[in-house]
Structures are given as structure tokens and as C-alpha cells.
Amino acid sequence: MASKIHDMLKWFYPGIGLKRWIGLSIFGVLLLIFATGHLRADEFLGIQILDSIILFSGIIILILGIKRMMRSFVAAFVPSSKSSELFDIIYQNKQLSRGPKVVVIGGGTGLSVLLSGLKQFTTNLSAIVTVADDGGSSGRIRKEFGMLPPGDIRNCLVALADAPALMRDLFQFRFDTNSELSGHSFGNLFITVMTQLTGDFEKAIKETSKVLALRGQVIPSTLNKVVLVAEHKDGSTTVGETKIPQTHRSINRVYLNPAQSAATPDAIKAIKEAQVIVLGPGSLYTSIIPNLLIREITEAVSTSQALKVYVCNAMTQPGETDGFSASEHVKTLILHSHPRILDYCVVNTGEVPQGTLKRYSGQGSYLVINDRKKIEEMGYRVIEDDFGIIEDGVIRHDADKLAKIILGLIEEI
């Protein structure tokens, strides 16, 4: 009890700038009490006018005191914000918190691009991310520390971050010196340290989310240390997510080892509460399907009453989807999951400059053919539009336009 009283008294320490405004507010309340009491008792008009003036003064003083007191609080907690900026932040967060509940499933850069668009319309966002990555910085961390790979998780955290740009750049900073840190990103190392401190990968993600002030949540699809395996059409197998596209052999199917991996409870909860579920964009075999190989996730999505949208890639991926049309992407997705895994397929129909196409063809990547009729014959609706933008010679989906189209589907319910 004594400690609570002591904590309350701290607000009256010199220099905080609250005492005068608290005192002014109390004075305003006292004037209101005095004036309202006398207005009922006094019968003379002159005295009533005086009481009315006191009452009006009390209201003005109380409002001024409260206003100044709130300004002192704001200055203490958000010293760099102007009042107008603070209003915009509060209003925006209030509006975004009323947005639709959206779950996005996948991995890689494609998922993070879509998230950056969706977060402009809602904070009720859940990114369910694959943890089958075993290459680069993530692969080294996975091998050395025996933990789940943080790379795809980090990209989604940064995409959903409401933190200052410098903080986001910090998490994406990659060491390129001739040291043992070469190739590692700061964000991956941060998540690794958080995992060591908390003793739990999932908790480390949640704590990192607080640091980055996320507009949503990022959830690993499973906490099991899964390995992705590809069975090729020639009967051979390739073990490891990064090795699969490097073989350049046609894929028959992919599967996880161990096969009976459990979904994270948060992932299932998010899917059950979702109004919209989005698959992709991203690598078909190595980013999207690994999540759906977890039986509980496929069951939750296929039985969900939410709108289910698959965002097809604009370009084929060498070693994964060579020669694939849009319908073959959909067919592969269904064969690895369930026919009710989607309702809509989003296809990019925008024109790509010949110079960009030539550069992609040099890497063995080509435009995905839009065979809309075949997709519709399978029982799914197709959404066509120019969703592509080119940044630094790389074709990406227009995040804002894609988000508006997807969220606009809710109005059709």
C-alpha cells in the first residue's frame, strides 16, 4: 500500500509539469460545485447571474487544465510529435483497428510486398509464414543455433512495422564485411538473440513485434524443425528448400520431413477468425505450399467461410514452375492441399517492357500464361488486372492496388 502511494506521489515531483494543471483542474471542479449549489439555492436574479459566471468560468478553467495536463502527458511520451501528428496517429490507428481480419499465407519477398499494402487498410493482419528455409543467413543460423530460420519472418516483421524508417532499415541491414558476420542481416541476428534470451522462438517473434510496433502479427506456420523435400518426375529426390530449384528437374510433389508437423495454435486461431485468406504471392513450391503441407492449416483454410484468394506469380520461376500457366499453378496448389483452398485466382495482365522480359528470359524466367478459361472450368473465379510494377528491373505486384482489389471482394459477400 505504501509503495502504491509512493508511486502516485511521483507524479507530483518537481519538473514534470503536471502539478499546476492538476491544481487548475481541481480549482475548476470546485468552482463548478460551488456555482451549481448556489444556483439551486439563490432566488435573486443578480446572484444567479454571478453564479452563472462562476459556473461558466469553472467549465473554462477545467477544460484548460485538462487540455494542458494531456499536453504534458503527450510531451512526455511522444516528445517529437506535434499535436496534429498525434491526432493523425490516433485517428489512423482507430480506423485501421476496425479493418477486416485478413490472413496471408506464404513466405519470401512476395508475401512481405503484399503485407506492406494491406497494412494501409487494416491492423487485423496475420502473416502465417513458412519455416522451411535453409539457405543464406537463415540456414547458417538454423544450423549453428539449432533454431527455426528467421529470414522470412524478419521480412514480414519489417513489412508490417509501424516503426521509424531507420528502425526498419536497421533490421534489413546486411553485413558485407570479410568477417564471420558476412551475409547475416541485423534482423536475423536480433531474432536469434531474442530466442536465446527468451528460450522460445515464438516468444522472440512477439517481443520483436513490440520493438517494431507491428500493424498485425507474424506467425510461424509450425514450430517443428521441418525440412522440405522434393520428389522429381524422374523419381529422384532433393532435400532442402534452397537446393530444390537448383536441380532444374521437374517436380512431381513436395513434402515435409517430419510429415506430421503440428500447426501453431495462433495460426489456426487466425484462420478461423479471418474474413479473407490470401495465398501468395511467392514461390509456389518453396514458399506457399510448405504451409499447406501442415494438415491442420489446410483443414482450417478449406473449411473456413472466409473469402480465399490465390495471387498467382507474374513470372515463372526457374527450377520450380518452368513453363507453368496460371491454371497449372492452381492445379499444383490443389493437389498439395484441398480443392476448397481457394475461391479466386488473381492474375496479372499488365504489359511488361521487352527489355525487362529479355533480362528475365536470360535467367530462364517467362511470363505466366493467363489461361483463364481452364481456371474457371475448375470452378474458381479469375480476377484480371494490371497489378505489376517494375522496381530496379524487378517485376513486383503493386501492393496498394492488390490490397484494394482483395479487400474490395468483402463487399460482394
N, C-alpha and C positions, 0 to 999 in steps of 0.2 A: 504494500500500500504506500509506504514511504517513498519507494523508488518511482512509483507512478506519479505521485505528487511532484517529485523532483523533476521528472521528465516534462511535466506540464509547465513547471516554472521556467524551464529552459527557454520557452517562447518569449519570456519577458527579459532575457538577457540584454544588456546594452548593445546597440549597434545593429540589431536585427531589423529595426524599423517597423515593428508591429504594435508596440505599446500605445503609441499616440493614437493610432487608428482604431485599436480595440477600445481605448478610452473614449474616443469620439463617438463610436458606435453605441457604447453603453450610455453616454450622455444623451444621444438621440432617442434611445429607448425610454429613458427616464422622462424626457420631455413629452413623449407620446403618452406615457402612463399618466403623467400629471394633467395634460390637456384633456384627454378623454374623460378622466374622472371629474374634472371641473365642468366640462361641457354638459354633463348629465345633471350636476347639482346646481349650477348657476342659473338664475332666472332673468338676470338683467342682460339686455342686448349688448351693452358696451363690454361687459366682462366676457360674454360669449365670443365676441369678435376677437378680443385679446387671446382667449383660449384657442380660438381657431388659428390665429397667427402662430401661437406657440406650437400647436399641433402640426401645422404646415412646416415650421422650422425644424421640428423634430424629425419629420419624414426626410427633409433635405439633408440634415446632418447625418441621419442613419444611412441613407444611400451613399453619401460621400464617404463615410467611414468604411462601409463595406467595400466600396469600389477601391479605395486606397489600400485596404487590407489585402484584397485579392491581387492587386497590382504588386504588392510586396511579396506575396507568395509566388507569383509568376516570375518576378525578377530573380527570386532565389533559386527556383527550379529550372527555369528556361531563360537564363540571363541574356542570351544573344537574340531572342525573339522579340519582335515588335508585337504590339497588341493585335494589329491586323493580321500578322502572320500566325499568331496563336489562334485567332478566331478561325482562320482558314484551315489550320491543322485539326482543330476540334470538330469543325463542321464536316470536313472531308472524312475523318475517321468515323464520325457518327453515320454519315451516309453510306460509307463503304461497309460498315458493320451490318447494314440492312441488306446487303447484296446477296445474290443466290449462293447456295452451297455447291461448290464445284470441286470435283476430284480429278486430278490429272495424273495419268499413269504412264511411266516410261523411264527415260534416263538420257544422258548425253546433253549436248548443247541444244538440240531441238526442243526439249522439254523446258529448259530454262528460258528460251526465247518466248514461248507461249505464256509462261508464268508472268513474264515482265509486262505482257499486255493485259492479262486477266486481272492483275493486282490493281489496275487503274479503275476497276469497276466493283470489286468486292474484296473483303478481307477474309471471307469464309472460304478460303482456299486450302486444299490439301494436296500436296505433291507426294505420290507414292512412287518411290524410286528403287530401281534395281540395285543390288549389291553384288553383282556377279563380275564386276570389273576387276581385272587382274594385271593391267598394264600401267606403264608410266609410274608416276609418283604414287598413285593409289596401290599399284601392285607391289611396289617396294615396301610401303608402309604395312600392307597386308601381310607380307612375308616376314618382315622384321619384327613386327609387334603382335602378330597373330590376331589382328582385329579386322573388322569389316572395312572395305575400301571407302574412303571419304570423298573421292573426286566428284562423282555425280551429285552426291548430297551437297557438297560445297557449292557447286554451280547453281543448284536450286535455291540454296540459302541466300546467295548473293542476289539472285533474280528477284526474290521476294522481299529483300531487305528494304527497310524504310530509313536506314541509317545514312549518314552523310556519304557523299561520293568517295571521299578519301578512305572511309572505312571499307567500302565495297572494293575499291582498288587495292587496298591492303590485303584483303582476303584472296584476291586473284593474283597478287604479286608472285612471280615465279623466279626463283634463284637461278642465275645462269653463270655463276662463277665456277671456277675449277676446284670445287670443294665437294664434300660429301652431301651438301645440301643441293647441289646442282640438279635441276629438274623438278625439285619439290616446290609446291606453292605454299605460301604462308598459311592459307586457309586449311589445307590438308594437315599441316603441322599443328595448327591451333586445335583442330578437332581431335588429333591424336593425343595432344597434351590433356585436353579436357576429358578424353576417355580414360587416360591414366589416372587423372585426379579423382574422377567420379567412380571409376571402376565399371562404367556401363556406357556402351556406345549410344544407346537410345537417349539416355540422360544427357550425354555430352552434346547431342544434337539440340535438345531442348534448351540447354544452357547457352549454347552458341546462338540460338534463335533469339534469346533475350538480348544478347550483345548487339545483334544486328537489327533489332526491332522489327521482326518479320510481320508482313501483312499476310498471315496464313501460317501453315505448318508444313514441315517436311518430314516424311515418314519413310523409313526403310521398309521395303516390302516383306522382308524377313530378317531375323537376327541370326539365322543359321549361316554358317560359312559355306555358302554354296559355290559350286564350280559349274560353269556352263559347258556342255558337251554337244558337239555337232556330229550327226550321223550323215555322211555324204551318200549321194546316189550310187557311187561306185562301191559302197559297202564299208569304206574306211571311216574312222572317227577322228575328230580333232578335239583335244581337251584344252579349254581356256578361252575366255571371251575374246582376247586380243589376237589369238592365233587363228581363230575361225575364218575371218575374212582374208587372212594372209595366204591361206592354202589355195584360194581361187578354184575350189571344187564345188560343184553344185550341191546344195544342201537338201537333204530329204526331210530331216527334222532336227530339232534341238531339244535337249532335256537337261534337267538339273541333277547334280550329284551333291548331296543326297536327294533322292526324288521326293521323299515325304517331308519337305521343309514346311515349317509352320509359319503362317502369316502373322504379322504383328497385330495385336488387338486393336491398336489405334487405326491401322489401315482398314480393317473390317468395319469398324465403327464409322469411319469417314465415308466409306462406300454406301453403307446402309442409310446414312443421313443425307446423301448427295441428291441434288436436283439435276445436276449434269455430270456425266462421267466422260472424260476425254482420254482417248488413247493416242499417244504420239503428240507431235511429230517426233521422229527419231529412227534410229536403226531398227529395222523390223525384227531381225533375229537376235540381236545382241542388246537392245535397249527396251523394247516393248514386250516381246514375247516372254522373256525371263520372268517378268512379274506375273504373267498369266499361267505360267507353269506351276505356280503355287495354287494347289487345288482350291483352298478356301477363298482366294481372291477371285478366281474365275467363277466360282459358285455365287459369291456375293454380287459380282457385276452382272452375271447372266440373269439372276433372279430380281435384280433391282428394278424399280419402277421409274428410275431416273432416265433422262434422255442420254443416249450413249452415242458418242461421236468418235469416229476414227479419222485422224488427219493424215492423209497419205503424203508421203515424201514427193517432192517435185522432181528429184533426180534419182536414178538407180544408184546403188552402192556396190562398187567393185568387190567381188568375193562374197557378197550376200544376196543381192537381188538383181544380178545381171540379167538384162532382157525382160524384167518384170513389168507387166502393165499394172494399172490401178486395181483391176479385178483380181490379179494374181496376188497382190499384196493382201487384199481382203480374204481371199481363199486360204492363204497361208495362216493368217491370223485365226481364222475359224478352226482350221484343222488342229491347231495347237491349243484351242480353248473350247469354245461353245458357239453354236450359231446365233445365240441371243446376246452375244458380246457387244454388238453394235446395232444402231438404228440408221445412222447416217454415215456417209463417207464424204469427206471434204477433199476436193481435187483442185489443184491449181491449173488454171487455163491461160495464165498470162504469158505473153511472148518474152522470150529470153534472147538478148543480143547474140548474134552469130559468133562474135569474138569470145563471149563467155562460154557458149556451147562448145566451141573448139577447144578451149582450155580444159573444160571438163572431159571432153572425149579423149584428150591426151592422157587422162587418168583412168579411162575406162568407165566413165560415168555418163549416162544419157538421160534425156527427158523421159519421165514415166508416161507411157501412152494412156490416154484417157479413154478407156472402153466402157463408157457409162452404161450402155445397154446391158452388158454382161453383169454388172453390179446390180442393176435394177431387177434383172431376171433372178438374181439370188435372193431378192426380197428386201433390198436396202435402198434408201433414198440417197441421191447424189447431190451435193452442193458444189456448184462450179463457180469459180470467180478468179480474178487476178489477185492472188494472195502473195505473190512473190516480190521481194525486193532484193537488190544486189548491193552488198556492202563489201568493199575491198575485194571485189571479184568473186565473192561467195554468195550463192543464192540462198536466201533465207525467207521464211514466211513473215509476212507483215503482221507483227504481233497484235497491234491495236485493231486492225481490220478483222483478223481471225477471231479475236476475242469478242468483238461486236457481233459477228455472224453467229458464233456459238451461243452466246448469251441471248441473242435475239430469238433463238429456237424455243426458249421457255415460253414466249408469248403465244406460240402455236398450241400449247397444251390446252 
